[in-house]
Amino acid sequence: MQDPFYTKEKKRRPKASMLAADAWLDSSLYEFWQALGRGYTRFQDFMSRFHVSGIKRFLVEILSDALSFGAIGCVLMTALALPAFDIIDRGAFNKAEDYSVVFLDRFGNEIGRRGIRSDDSVALDQMPDYLIKATLATEDRRFYEHFGIDVVGTLRALASNAQGERSTQGGSSITQQLAKNLFLSSERTIERKIVEAFLSVWLEWNYSKDQILKLYFDRAYMGGGNYGVTAASEFYFGKRVQDINLAEAAMLAGMFKAPGNYAPHVDLAAARGRANLVLTNLVAAGFLTEGQVTAARRHPAAAIDRTNDINSPNYFLDWAFEEAKAIIETTNAPGNNFIVRTTIDTTLQAYAEEAITSVIREQGEQYRVEQGAMVVTDTQGAIRAMVGGTDYAKSQFNRAIVSNRQPGSSFKPFVYAEAFEQLGLTPNDTITDRPVCIGNWCPQNYGRSYRGQTTLLSAFAASINTVPVTLSIKTGREPIAALSHRMGLRQDYEVTRSLALGVAPVSVIDMTSSYAVFANHGYKTQAYGLTRMTTLNDQLVWERDPEEGHVRVLSEQTVANMNLMMRTVVTGGTGRRAAIEGVPTLGKTGTTTSYRDAWFCGFTGNYVAAVWFGNDDYRPTNNLTGGTLPTIAWQKFMAFAHTNIEIKPVFGVDFEPPQTIVADTDPAEVEDIAERPPSLKPAAARKLLDLAGRLEAAGAAVAPMHDTAQATVAGSSAF
């Protein structure tokens, strides 16, 4: 039993050294905090000397914030200025176009010019004083006062725009405009405007005001391929710039803002209206009095007739000029002036423009569609017509060559062609039209209905969606994409599950090239527009090889199968509006999601054409499909184009063209010349038809009077 009086031995006390350490630690911490408190008190005492209150404190706060934000602003401005520093470091201006090219049509007639017309030989003090004043009054009245950026003018322009007013003076200074012309592109972005501002200040630091103004007069684009007022004066008025009068100077000064709209050879009325506004600016700026500009108002400038330039195939010429420059640089051609023979046919070009613009004019508002494009080639790929938009004067953006629109069902020929090549199918083979899914993506047919068992021919003609998706699963989507590139699509695109339904970005010109493969017996048929280039003294620079790129892409059996199917689209499918009596027409319609793009791509034995309709801002149309306006425009053009020419058959299509009656002649005496449609333009044809109708109506009205007169004469004879 445990002793109740037993207790455990107590622990031994810590040694004295441990107690001393603990005491030292406590005292050290105490002294540290005491010292820290005394230091903070001394700091407060020191800072109290700077204590301010009232208005002094307000000023100090403002100053300190200004310094802080100033430091932040300096860092930010340096970061934003880096692109400008890089441009300045390169030390090179934008290269002005230094080639001059004269373009001929397929028959050797001049159709237009591209390249630079520039002349900087006239000094600033030799230019008319009223030209300089007119430019300053309209473009930058404070030019000799600001540091490169007209802050007052910019704020005034912003306020005017906010109030919905039409400003008569631009917000960008002349120095800013020159910076853009010398160093930058024409894209409209905030980044570019920031860089432009820095470059403007740099120009002001390194050049005098007169030097900047002289550069501006020499480098500004003035429309019609002219750079600078000296070249523009010769082009528009046939005069040296020193000899122009006040009215002509006002018209030139008015073109700086938008030469595409205010050039007199584009719109003389708009040019004169703009010149009148420039005269008003001269008076408002105090440079001239109203009495001094009255004569110029009453007798506006009259430019040299440039009607032929307006009627030129401008979209095609812009594209052809880029192609020509590439050839010049590749061949290291001597000199700067060239003559280029093209494949364009001006009559067909007029037909194509008429087809697109008339359809937009007549039904564009109904379908809420504003733009259209068309490219026409022969079956060998030679471009006969190119329409890049409805109005070149308003927009030089060429919608025919930019790969940024989806083709919709007009892409399906690539899918079916790959199935015929790879799987050995025929148009009469059957397939089940039923719901199909790839992962969680399940496409549906138009109308959300299914046919069950159907032939490939019927599925293609009705543009069923599930069938090409099913075929793409069997063949694989990569082979389809590869075939589309071999046939003519040049834009790389992502291969997705919905590829079979036409979600790849394409261009009108590439779709034309691709469909030309079917018209050319399965051979690659890339569209081309240039055939020959020479110098002004007829020295050959380059000539196209007719056998270039002539490789087989599709077998003849596949071509025959596809042509039969595309013929069925026109005879009994979605493209019935493309039918032309006496002409074998083939093609495929295409409509994209939300009706943003509508297509018809097709061909005959003579021509291949792709047509696109849509809006530049991708705004949906009012239920526009490929079977409506695109097919109507395509049919209008083809009906015109096949007038008075031999109708050629299409491989694989059972079609008997109408018999052509040919007068007896000696074949040896017949000169082998290129055939072309009649030169009668669509507008002239409509006038002749209208005149014929009026004459017929007049004849019908005269006939009863003639019969009455005869009866009267007969009655008189009887008496």
MINUVO-464777 format. One record per atom (N, C-alpha, C): residue in one letter; x, y negated, z. Coordinates in steps of 0.2 Angstrom, whole numbers, plus 5000, padded with zeros to 4 digits. Each point is the difference from the previous one (the first is absolute). Layout:
<nodes>
aXYZ...
</nodes>
This chain:
<nodes>
m500450065000m499649945000m500449945000q499949954995q500449945000q499949965006d500649975002d500149965005d499649934999p499549995004p499649944999p500449935001f500550015003f500449945002f500649994995y500050054994y500549994995y499949954995t500549964999t499949954994t500650014996k499949984993k500550014995k500549945001e500650024998e500549955001e499949944995k500149945002k499949944996k500650004995k499849974994k500549994995k500549955002r500650004998r500549965002r499949934996r500149955003r499949934997r500549994995p499849964995p500549994994p500649965003k500550014996k500649975002k499949924999a500549975004a499949925000a500249974993s500450044996s500149974993s499450004996m499650055000m499349994996m499649945003l500049995006l499649955002l500349934998a500750005000a500349944997a499949984993a500050064996a499849994993a499349984999d499650025004d499349984999d499949935002a500349985005a500049935002a500349954995w500650034997w500349964995w499549994994l499750054998l499550004994l499549955001d499750015006d499449955002d500249935000s500649995003s500249935000s500249974993s500350044996s500249984993s499449984996l499550055001l499449984996l499749945002y500049995007y499749945003y500449944997e500650005001e500449944997e500049994993f499950054996f499950004993f499449964998w499450025003w499449964999w500049935003q500349995005q500149945003q500449954995a500650034997a500449964995a499649994994l499650054998l499649994994l499549945001g499750005006g499549955001g500349935000r500650005003r500349935001r500249984993g500250054995g500249984993g499449984996y499450035001y499449984997y499849935002t500149995007t499849935003t500549954997r500650014999r500549954997r499849994993f499850064996f499849994993f499449964999q499550015005q499449965000q500249925001d500449995005d500249945001d500449964994f500450044997f500349984994f499549984994m499550054999m499549994995m499549945001s499949995007s499649955002s500249934997r500649994999r500349944997r499749994993f499850054997f499750004993f499250005000h499750005005h499350005001h499749944997v499550004995v499749944998v499350025000s499649955000s499350005000s499649954996g499450004999g499649964996g500250004993i500149944997i500150004992i500750034999k500549995005k500650034998k500050075000r499650045004r500050075000r499750024993f499549964998f499650024993f500550004995l500549945000l500450004994l500650055001v500250025006v500550055000v499750074998e499450015002e499750074997e499950004993i499849944997i500050004992i500750014997l500549975003l500650014998l500350075000s499950035006s500250075001s499750044995d499350005000d499650044995d500349994993a500149944998a500249984993a500750044999l500549995005l500650044999l499950074999s499650035004s499950075000s499750024993f499449974998f499750024994f500549984994g500449955001g500549984995g500550054999a500250035005a500550065000a499750064996i499450015002i499650064997i499949984992g499849944999g499949984993g500750014996c500549985003c500750004996c500150074998v499950055005v500150074998v499650024995l499349985001l499550034995l500249974993m500149934999m500249974994m500650034997t500550025004t500650034997t499850074997a499650045004a499850064997a499649994993l499649955000l499649994994l500449984994a500549965002a500549974995a500550054997l500050065003l500550054997l499950024993p499450014998p499950014992p500249944996a499949945002a500249944997a500850004999f500350025006f500750005000f500350054995d499750055000d500250064995d500049974993i499449974998i499949974994i500549954998i500149965005i500549944999i500750034999d500250055004d500650045000d500250034993r499550024997r500150034993r500249954995g499749935001g500249954996g499850004993a499550034998a499850014993a499249985000f499849964995f499349994998f499750064997n499350005000n499750044996n500250004993k500150054997k500250004993k499449984995a500149954997a499449984995a500050054994e499550014997e499950044994e500549974995d500550044998d500449974995d500050044993y499450034999y499950034994y499449974996s500049994994s499449984996s499950064995v499450025000v499750064996v499449984996v500150014993v499449994996v499750074999f499450015001f499650064999f499650004994l500150064996l499650014994l499550065001d499449994997d499650065000d500250064996r499650054999r500250064997r500149994992f499749944998f500049984993f500549954998g500449985005g500549954999g499849935001n499449985003n499849935001n500249985007e500249945001e500149985006e499449995005i500150035006i499450005004i500149965007g500649985001g500249965006g500750005001r500249965005r500749995003r500050015007r500650025003r500150005007r500749995001g500149985006g500749985002g500049925002i500649985001i500149935002i500049954994r499749955001r500149944996r500249945006s500749995000s500249955005s500549954997d500049955003d500549944998d500149965006d500650005003d500249955005d500549954998s500049984994s500549954997s499849935002v499449995002v499749935001v500149985007a500449955001a500249985007a499349975003l500049995007l499449985003l499949924998d500549965000d499949934998d499849994993q500050054996q499850004993q499350024999m499750035005m499350025000m499549945001p499549994997p499549955001p499949995008d499949935002d499949995007d499350025002y499549994995y499450025002y499950085001l500450044996l500050075002l500250025007i500649965002i500250025007i499549975005k499749954999k499549975004k499450045000a499850034995a499450044999a500150065004t500650035000t500150065003t500149995008l500349955002l500049985007l499349995003a499649964996a499349985003a499650065000t500150064996t499650065001t500350055004e500650014999e500350065004e500349985007d500349945001d500349995006d500249925000r499549965003r500149935000r500549985005r500150045005r500549985005r500750044999f500150014994f500650044998f500749975003y500049934999y500649975002y500149985007e499550025004e499949985007e500150075005h499850054997h500050065005h500750044999f500150055005f500650045000f500050064997g499550014995g500050064996g499350035001i499749995006i499350025002i499649945002d499549994996d499549945001d499550025005v500249995006v499550025006v499449964999v500049944999v499449964999v499550024994g500450024995g499650024994g499750075001t500450045004t499750075001t499450005005l500149955005l499450005005l499449974996r500149954996r499549974996r499650054995a500450054997a499750054996a499750055004l500250025006l499750045004l499349985002a500049935002a499449975002a499550004995s500249984994s499650004994s499750074998n500450055001n499750074998n499550025006a500249985006a499550025005a499349975000q500049944997q499449964998q499750024994g500350054996g499750024994g500149954994e500449965001e500149954995e500650024995r499949984994r500550024995r500649945000s500650035002s500549955001s500349984993t500249944999t500349984994t500850005001q500250025005q500750005001q500250065004g500550044998g500250065003g500350005007g500050055004g500350005006g500750015000s500350044995s500750024999s500449944997s500549985003s500449944997s500450034994i500249954996i500450024994i500650045002t500349995006t500650035002t499850085001q499450015003q499850065002q499850044993q499749974996q499950034993q500650024997l500549955000l500750024997l500350065003a500050005007a500350065003a499650064998k499450004999k499750064998k500250024993n500049954996n500350024993n500750024999l500449975005l500750024999l500250075004f499650015005f500350065004f499550055001l499349995000l499550055002l499650024995s499650055002s499550024995s499349965001s499550024996s499449965001s499550035005e500250065003e499550035005e499849955005r499450015003r499749955005r500050045007t500549995004t500050025006t500349955005i499850015007i500349965005i500750005000e500350064999e500850015001e500349954994r499750014994r500349964995r499949925001k499549985003k499949935001k500549985005i500250045005i500549985005i500749994997v500150054996v500750004997v500049944995e499549994997e499949944995e500249935004a499750005006a500149945004a500849995002f500350055002f500750005002f500449984993l499850034995l500449994994l499949934997s499449975002s499949934998s500449955004v500150015006v500449965004v500850014998w500250064998w500650014998w500249964993l499550004996l500049964994l500149935001e499649975005e500149935001e500749995003w500350045004w500649995003w500650004995n499950044994n500550014995n499949974994y499449974998y499949964994y499749945002s500149954995s499749935001s499250014997k499649955002k499350004998k500050004992d500449964997d500050004993d500250074997q500550035002q500250074998q499450055001i499750005006i499450045001i499549994995l499849944998l499549984996l500250024993k500649994998k500250034993k500050074999l500250045006l499950074999l499350025000y499649975003y499250015000y499849994993f500149954997f499849984993f500350064995d500650025001d500350054996d499850075001r499850025006r499950075002r499250025000a499649955001a499350025001a499750034994y499550055001y499750034994y499449964998m500049994993m499549954998m499550044995g500050065000g499550044996g500350014993g499750054997g500250024993g500750024999g500350025005g500750025000g500549955000n499849945003n500449945000n500249995007y500749985001y500249995007y500349924999g499749965004g500349935000g499649964996v500049935002v499549954996v500349994993t500750014999t500349984994t499750054994a500050075002a499850054996a499249994999a499749995005a499349995000a499749954995s500449945001s499849944995s500150024993e500550044998e500150024993e499450054998f499950045005f499550064998f499349975000y499849965004y499349975000y499949944996f500549964999f499849944997f500549994994g500550044999g500449994994g500549945001k500149985006k500449945001k500650015005r500549965000r500550005005r499649975006v500350025006v499649985006v500149935001q500649974997q500149935001q499449964996d499750034995d499549964996d499350015002i499850045005i499350015001i499749945003n499449995000n499649945002n499750025007l499749955003l499750015007l499550065000a499650004995a499550065000a500350075000e500550004996e500450074999e500450015007a500349955003a500350015006a499650025005a499349975001a499650025005a499750084999m500050024993m499850074999m500650045002l500649994999l500550045002l500150005008a499949955003a500050005007a499450045003g499550004997g499450045002g500150085000m500550024996m500150074999m500550035005f500349965004f500450035005f499650055005k499449985001k499650045005k499850074998a499850004994a499750064997a500050004992p500650014997p500150004993p499550054996g499950055003g499550054997g499349974999n499849955005n499349984999n500049934997y500649965000y500049934998y500449994994a500350054997a500349994994a499649994994p500149954996p499549974995p499950064995h500450044998h499950054995h499550065003v499950005007v499650055003v499349975001d500049945003d499349965001d500149934999l499949974995l500249934998l499549955005a499450025001a499649965004a500250005007a500250065003a500350005007a500649965000a500550014995a500649965000a499949935000r499549974996r499849935000r499749985007g499650045003g499749995006g500549995006r500550055000r500649995004r500449944999a500149994994a500449944998a499749935003n499350004999n499649945003n500150005008l500050065003l500150005007l500749975002v500550024996v500749975001v500049934999l499749974995l499949934999l499749965007t499550045002t499749975007t500550005005n500450055001n500550015005n500549944999l500249994994l500549944999l499749945003v499449984999v499749945002v500050015008a499750055003a500050015007a500650005003a500650024997a500650005003a500449935000g499749954996g500249944999g500649994995f500050054996f500650004994f499749964994l499450004999l499749964994l499449985002t499749954996t499449975001t499550034996e499349995001e499550034996e500049984993g500249934999g500049984994g500650034996q500550025003q500650034996q499850074998v499650045003v499850064998v499450014996t499649944999t499450004996t500150034993a500549984997a500150024993a500150085000a500450025005a500150075000a499450045001r499549975004r499450045001r499650004994r500049944996r499650004994r500250044994h500750015000h500350044995h500450055003p499750065002p500450055003p500450044995a500550035003a500550044996a499750054996a500350014994a499750054995a500650054999a500050065002a500550054999a500050034993i500650034998i500150034994i499550075000d499750014995d499550065000d500450065001r499850045005r500450065002r499450065001t499549994995t499550055001t500350074999n500550014995n500250074999n500350035007d500349955004d500350035006d499550025005i499449975000i499550025004i499750074998n499950004994n499750074997n500650055000s500649995002s500550055000s499850065005p500250064999p499950055005p500549995006n499849955004n500549985005n500150065005y499550045002y500250055005y500550054997f499950014994f500550054996f500649975000l500149934998l500649974999l500449995006d499749995006d500350005007d500350075001w499750054999w500250075001w500650024995a499949984993a500550014995a500649965002f500049945002f500649965002f500450045005e499750035005e500350035005e500450074997e499650034996e500350064996e500649974996a499949954997a500649974995a500649985004k499949975006k500649985004k500350065003a499750065001a500350065002a500450034995i499849994994i500450034994i500649954999i499949945000i500549954999i500650015005e499850015006e500550025005e500450065000t499650054997t500350074999t500450004995t499949974994t500450004994t500549955000n500049955005n500549955000n500049964993a499449984998a499949974994a500349935000p500349984994p500349945000p499549944999g500249945003g499549944999g499450015005n499649944999n499450005004n499449994997n500050004993n499450004996n499950064996f499350035001f499950064997f499350004996i499950054996i499450014996i499850075002v499450015002v499850075002v499450024996r500050064997r499450024996r499650055005t499449985001t499650045005t499550054996t499650035004t499550054997t499349975000i499949945003i499449975001i499649984993d499350015000d499649994995d499549945002t500149944997t499749945003t499250014999t499850044995t499350014999t499750045005l500350065002l499850045005l500149975007q500549965001q500049965006q499449955001a499849974995a499449965000a499450045002y499950064997y499550045001y500050025008a500650025002a500050025007a499949955005e500249944999e499849945004e499349995000e499750004994e499349994999e499650055004a500250065000a499650065003a500049995008i500649985003i500149995007i499649945002t500149944997t499749945002t499350004999s499750034995s499349994998s499650055005v500350055002v499750045005v500049975007i500549975002i500049965006i499549945000r500049974994r499649945000r499250025000e499950064997e499350025000e499750035006q500550045003q499750055005q500549995007g500549965000g500450005005g499749985007e499549954999e499749975006e499550065003q499750034996q499550065002q500450055004y500650024998y500450055003y500549975005r500049945001r500549965004r500750024999v500250004994v500750024997v500249944997e500749985001e500349944997e500550014995q500350065000q500650014996q500050074996g500450004995g500050064996g500750004996a500250064998a500650014997a500050064995m500449994994m499950064995m500750004997v500250064998v500650014996v499850054995v500249994994v499850044994v500750024996t500150064999t500550024996t499850044994d500450024995d499850054995d500250075003t499950054997t500150075003t500750015001q500549964997q500750015001q500349965005g499649955004g500249965005g500149934999a500049984994a500149934998a499449965002i500249955005i499549955002i499749964995r499350004999r499749964995r499649945004a499950005006a499649955004a500250015007m500049945004m500150005007m499649945003v499550025004v499649955004v500250005007g500349955003g500250015007g499549965005g499549974997g499549965004g499549974996t499549965003t499549974996t500249934998d500549975003d500249934998d500849995002y500450004995y500749995001y500249935003a499649954998a500149935003a499950005007k499650035003k499850005007k500450055004s500250064997s500450045004s500550044995q500650005001q500550034996q500250075002f499750025006f500150075003f499750054995n500550054998n499850054995n499750065003r499450015000r499750055003r500050074996a500349994994a500150064996a500650045001i500549975004i500650035001i500250025007v499649975005v500250015007v499650065002s500450055004s499850065002s499749995007n499449985001n499749995006n499350015001r499750044995r499350025000r499950075000q499550035003q499850075000q499650024994p500150054997p499750024993p499350045002g499950025006g499450045001g500050064995s499450024998s499950064996s500450004993s500249944998s500450004994s500750045001f500250015006f500650045002f499950084999k499350024999k499950075000k500350044994p500149974995p500350044994p500750025002f500449975004f500650035003f499950075004v499450005004v499950055004v499850064995y499549994996y499850054995y500550034996a500449954997a500650024996a500550055003e500149985006e500550045004e499750075001a499350005002a499750075001a500050044993f499949974994f500050034994f500750034999e500549965001e500750024999e500250055005q499950005006q500250045005q499650075001l499349995000l499650055002l499750044993g500149974995g499850034993g499250005000l499749955003l499349994999l499849974994t499350004998t499749974994t499449965002p499849964996p499449965002p499450045002n499950054997n499450045001n500050055006d500650005003d500050045006d499649975006t499750045004t499649985005t500349995007i499849955004i500249995006i499449985005t500150015006t499449985005t500149935002d499549964999d499949935003d499750015007r500449995005r499750015007r500549965004p499849995006p500449965005p500750035001v500549965000v500750025001v500349955005c500450035004c500449965005c500750014999i500549955001i500750015002i500149975006g500150055005g500049975007g499449975002n500049945003n499449975002n499749954994w500350004994w499749964995w499650044995c499449984999c499550044997c499749954994p500250004994p499749954995p499350024998q499649964998q499450014998q499949974993n499550034996n499849984993n499649945001y500049964994y499649954999y499250025001g499649975004g499450035001g499950055006r500650025002r500050055006r499650074998s500150024994s499650064998s500650054997y499850064999y500550054998y499650054995r500350024994r499750044995r500150075001g500450025004g500250075000g500450034995q499950054996q500450024995q499949964994t500649974997t500049964995t500650014996t500049984994t500750004996t500449945001l500650014998l500549955001l499849944995l499750024995l499849954995l499549955003s499550035003s499449975003s500349965006a500450025004a500249975006a500449944998f500450004995f500449944997f499649954997a499550024996a499549954997a499649965005a499850045006a499649975005a500449975005s500750005000s500549975005s499850035007i499950065000i500050035007i500650005004n500049985006n500649995004n500350075003t499550045002t500350065004t500450054995v499850004994v500450054995v500749985000p500249934998p500749995000p500450015006v499649995006v500350015006v500250075001t499550054998t500150075000t500650024996l500049974994l500650024995l500649975003s500049955004s500749975002s500250055006i499650035003i500250055006i500350064996k499750024995k500350064996k500749984997t500049944997t500749994996t500549975005g499849975005g500449965004g500049924998r500149965005r499949934998r500749974997e500550035002e500749974997e500050014993p499950064997p500050014993p499549954996i499549985003i499549954997i500449944999a500349985006a500349935000a500650004995a500450065000a500550004995a499850004993l499450034998l499849994994l499849934998s499749975005s499749934998s500649964999h500650015003h500649964999h500350024993r500050064998r500350024994r499549974994m499449995001m499549984995m500149924999g500249975006g500049924999g500049965006l499850035005l499949955006l500749995003r500249945001r500749985002r500049985008q499549995003q500049985007q500050065004d500550005005d500050055005d499449995005y499750065002y499549995004y500050065005e499650005006e500050055005e499550054998v500250065000v499650064998v499650025006t499349985000t499650015006t499450054998r499650025005r499550054998r499549974995s499949945000s499549974995s500349984994l500650034998l500349984994l499650024994a499650055000a499650034994a499549954999l499849965004l499449954999l500349934998g500649994999g500349944997g500149955005v500450015005v500249955005v500749974999a500350024995a500749984998a500049934997p500449965002p500149934996p500250014993v499749974995v500250014993v499949934997s500349994994s499949944996s499650024994v499749954997v499650014994v500550034994i500649974999i500450024995i500250075001d500150025006d500250075001d499550054999m499449985002m499450044998m499950014993t500149954996t500050004993t500550054997s500649995003s500650054997s499850075002s499750015006s499850075002s499550034995y499549974999y499550024995y500250014993a500549964998a500350014994a500350074999v500250035005v500350074999v499550044997f499350005002f499550044997f499949984993a500049944998a499949974994a500650024995n500650025003n500650014996n500250075001h499550055000h500250075000h500450035005g500049965006g500350025006g500749985001y500349954995y500649975001y500049945004k500649995004k500049945004k500049944996t499649955002t499849944995t500049945005q500649985002q500149945004q499849944996a499649955003a499849944996a500649964999y500149974994y500649954999y499749944996g500449955000g499749944997g500649974995l500650025001l500549974996l500350054995t500249984994t500250044995t500749984997r500249935000r500649984997r500249935003m500649995001m500349945003m500649984996t500049934998t500549984996t500249935003t500649974998t500149935001t499749964995l500149935001l499749954995l500350014993n500650034999n500350014994n499950074997d499550035003d499850074998d500550055001q500449995005q500550055003q499650055004l500050074998l499650055004l500350015007v499649995005v500250015007v499850075003w499450024998w499750065003w499450024995e499950064999e499450034997e499850065003r499450015001r499750065003r500150064996d500150065004d500150064997d499350035000p499750024994p499350035000p500050065003e500550045001e500050075003e500149995008e500149945002e500249995007e499450035005g500250045004g499550035005g499550054997h500150024994h499550054997h500150075002v499750015006v500150075003v499350025002r499950074999r499450035002r499850005007v499449985002v499850005007v499550055001l499550014996l499550055000l500050044994s499850065001s499950054995s499449984995e500050024994e499549984996e499350035002q500050065003q499450035003q499749965005t500449975005t499849965005t499749934997v500349984995v499849944997v499350014997a499950054996a499450024997a499450005005n500250045006n499550015005n499849935003m500549965002m499949935003m499649964995n500250004994n499649964995n499350024999l499950065000l499350035000l499649975006m500350005006m499649985006m499949935000m500549964998m499949925000m499549984994r500050044995r499549994995r499350015003t499950055004t499450015004t499849955004v500549965003v499849955005v499649944996v500249994994v499749954995v499450024997t499950064999t499450034996t499550025005g500150015006g499550025005g500249995007g500549965002g500249995007g499949935002t500549985004t500049935003t500249954995g500350024995g500349954995g499649994994r499350015000r499650004994r500049934996r500149955004r500049934997r500649994996a500550055000a500649994996a499950034993a499550034998a499950034994a499949954994i500450014995i499949964994i499850044994e499549984996e499850044995e500650014994g500150064998g500550014995g500750015003v500149995006v500750005003v500050055006p500550055000p500150055005p500349965006t499649995005t500249965006t500150055006l500549995004l500150055006l500249955006g499950035006g500349965006g499750025006k500249975005k499850015007k499849945004t499550005004t499849945004t500450015007g500049945003g500350015007g499749945004t499850025007t499749955004t500350025007t500349955004t500350015006t499549985006t500350025006t499649995006t499749935001s499449995002s499749935001s499949964993y500150044995y499949974993y500549944999r500650015003r500649944999r500350014993d500050054997d500350014993d499650044996a499949984994a499750044995a500450004993w500050074998w500550014994w499650044994f500349994994f499850054995f500750004996c500250064999c500650024996c499850054995g500249984994g499850044994g500449994994f499850044995f500449994994f499650034994t500249984994t499750034994t500650034996g499950014994g500650034996g500449944997n499849945002n500449944998n500349965005y499649995006y500349965005y499850035007v500449985005v500050025007v499949935004a499550005005a499949945004a499850025007a500249965005a499850015007a499749935002v499450005003v499749945002v499950005008w500149955003w499949995007w499649945002f499550015005f499749945002f500050005008g500049945003g500150005007g500149925002n500249995006n500149945003n500750005003d500349944999d500749995002d500150015008d499549985004d500150015007d499750065003y499950054995y499750075002y499350005003r499749944999r499350005002r499550054996p499650035004p499650054996p499549974995t499950034995t499549984995t499350025002n499549984996n499350025001n499950064996n500250065003n499950074997n500250004993l500649974999l500350014993l500350074999t499850044995t500350064999t500450004993g500450054999g500450004994g499650024994g499350025001g499650014995g499649944997t500149955003t499649944998t500549954997l500249945003l500449954997l500750024996p500450055004p500650024996p499850044994t499550045000t499950044994t499749954995i499649955002i499749964995i500549964996a500549975004a500649964997a500450044996w500150075002w500450044996w499750014993q499350025000q499650014994q500049944996k499949945003k500049944996k500749994996f500550015003f500750004997f500150054994m499850065002m500150054995m499650004994a499449975001a499549994995a500349954995f500349955003f500349954996f500650034996a500450035004a500750024997a499950064995h499550035000h499950064995h499649984994t499949934999t499749974994t500550004994n499850034995n500449994993n500750045001i500050055004i500750045000i499850074999e500550044999e499950084999e499950035007i499450035001i499950035006i500450075001k500450015004k500450065001k499750055005p500150064999p499750055004p500450005007v499750045005v500450015006v500150075001f500650025002f500250075000f499550045005g499850054998g499650045005g499249995000v499849944996v499349985000v499750014994d499550045000d499650014993d499649944998f500349964996f499649944998f500249994993e499549994996e500049984993e500049934999p500549974998p500049924999p499749994994p499649944999p499749984994p500550004994q499750014995q500450004993q500249934998t500649994999t500249934998t500050004992i499749964997i500049994993i500649964997v500450034996v500649974998v499949994992a500249944998a499949994993a500650044996d499950024994d500550034996d500649954999t500650035001t500649954999t500650054999d500549974998d500650044999d500450005007p500150065003p500450005007p500749974999a500350004994a500649975000a500049935000e499549974999e499949925000e499849985007v499850045004v499849985007v500649995005e500049945002e500649995005e499850025007d500450045003d499950035007d500149945005i499549975002i500049955005i499650025006a500249975006a499750025006a499249975000e499650045002e499349985000e499849965006r499549964999r499849965006r499349984999p499649995005p499349985000p500049934996p499449984998p499949944997p500249945004s500249954998s500249945004s499549965002l499350024999l499549965002l499950005008k500049955003k500050005008k499350015002p499950035006p499350015003p499649945000a500349945002a499549945000a499849984993a500550014995a499849984993a499550054997a500050065002a499550054998a499449995003r499949985006r499449985003r499749944997k500449954998k499749944996k499750024993l500450054997l499850024993l499350045001l500050045005l499350045001l499549955001d500149955005d499549955001d499849964994l500549984996l499849974993l499650044996a500250074999a499650044996a499350015003g499950005006g499350005003g499649944998r500349945001r499749944998r499850004993l500550024995l499850004993l499450054999e500050065003e499550054999e499349975002a500049965006a499449975002a499849954996a500549964997a499849954995a499750024994g500350064998g499750034994g499350035001a499950035006a499350025001a499549955000a500249945002a499649945001a499949974993v500550004995v499949984994v499650044995a500050075001a499650054996a499349984999p499649995006p499349984999p499949944996m500449955001m499949944996m500150014993h500550054998h500150014993h499450044997d499750045004d499550044997d499449954999t499949965005t499449954999t500149954994a500749984999a500149964994a499950044994q500150064999q499950044994q499350014999a499650015006a499350014999a499749934997t500249955003t499749934997t500249994993v500650024998v500249994993v499550054995a499950065003a499650054996a499349974999g499749975006g499349975000g500049944995s500549965000s500049954995s500050024993s500450064998s500050024994s499350034998a499750035004a499350034999a499549944998f500149945002f499549954998f500349974994
</nodes>
